[in-house]
Amino acid sequence: MIKSRELVGSDILKKITVYTLLMHKAIAEAEFFGRLMDTFWFRETVDLHFGSEYELKYTDVIENFIKRGIVRRRKGDLITVVKP
């Protein structure tokens, strides 16, 4: 049960991350975590599924996406290669 809850939470965070990047096209990497924290859905998802470990979950998602080529760094910004 706990593992499936974490998988659901991770899936939601991944979608939130990509959707936010798509909305802005490019976001300064230094500002992106703060932007996500300003959203209700990011905080709520982390609270519900991961016990308020906001920065840890953000780092997990971003680093995984960068490693997989879904998110890229470009001149200090983060962008996604996912097509809208």
C-alpha positions as CSV (number, residue, x, y, z in Angstrom):
1,M,0.0,0.0,0.0
2,I,2.7,2.5,0.9
3,K,4.8,1.7,-2.2
4,S,1.8,2.2,-4.5
5,R,1.0,5.5,-2.7
6,E,4.6,6.7,-3.4
7,L,4.3,5.6,-7.0
8,V,1.1,7.6,-7.4
9,G,2.7,10.6,-5.7
10,S,5.8,10.4,-7.9
11,D,3.7,10.2,-11.0
12,I,1.7,13.3,-10.0
13,L,4.9,15.3,-9.2
14,K,6.4,14.4,-12.6
15,K,3.2,15.6,-14.4
16,I,3.2,18.8,-12.3
17,T,6.9,19.4,-13.2
18,V,6.5,18.9,-16.9
19,Y,3.2,20.8,-17.1
20,T,4.8,23.8,-15.3
21,L,7.7,23.8,-17.6
22,L,5.4,23.6,-20.6
23,M,3.4,26.6,-19.4
24,H,6.6,28.8,-19.1
25,K,8.7,27.3,-21.9
26,A,11.8,28.0,-19.9
27,I,12.3,28.8,-16.3
28,A,15.5,29.9,-14.5
29,E,16.8,26.8,-12.7
30,A,17.5,28.8,-9.6
31,E,13.8,29.9,-9.5
32,F,12.0,26.7,-10.4
33,F,11.7,25.1,-7.0
34,G,10.3,28.4,-5.6
35,R,7.7,28.5,-8.4
36,L,6.6,25.0,-7.7
37,M,6.4,25.7,-4.0
38,D,4.1,28.7,-4.8
39,T,1.6,26.2,-6.3
40,F,-1.0,24.5,-4.2
41,W,-0.8,21.2,-6.0
42,F,3.0,20.6,-5.5
43,R,2.9,21.2,-1.8
44,E,-0.3,19.2,-1.4
45,T,1.1,16.2,-3.3
46,V,4.3,16.1,-1.4
47,D,2.5,16.5,1.9
48,L,0.1,13.7,1.1
49,H,2.5,11.2,-0.3
50,F,6.0,12.1,1.1
51,G,5.7,13.8,4.4
52,S,6.6,17.3,3.4
53,E,10.0,16.5,1.9
54,Y,9.6,19.2,-0.7
55,E,13.2,19.8,-1.8
56,L,14.1,16.2,-1.7
57,K,11.2,15.2,-4.0
58,Y,11.9,18.2,-6.3
59,T,15.6,17.1,-6.6
60,D,14.6,13.5,-7.3
61,V,12.2,14.4,-10.1
62,I,14.5,17.0,-11.8
63,E,17.6,14.9,-11.6
64,N,15.7,11.9,-13.0
65,F,14.3,13.9,-15.8
66,I,17.7,15.4,-16.6
67,K,19.3,12.0,-16.6
68,R,16.6,10.7,-19.0
69,G,16.7,13.8,-21.3
70,I,13.1,14.9,-20.5
71,V,14.3,18.1,-18.9
72,R,17.4,19.9,-20.1
73,R,19.5,22.8,-18.8
74,R,20.0,25.7,-21.3
75,K,21.8,28.9,-20.3
76,G,20.7,28.7,-16.7
77,D,17.2,27.7,-17.6
78,L,15.3,24.4,-17.4
79,I,13.3,23.3,-20.4
80,T,11.4,20.2,-21.4
81,V,11.5,18.3,-24.6
82,V,8.0,17.1,-24.1
83,K,5.7,18.4,-26.8
84,P,2.5,20.1,-25.7
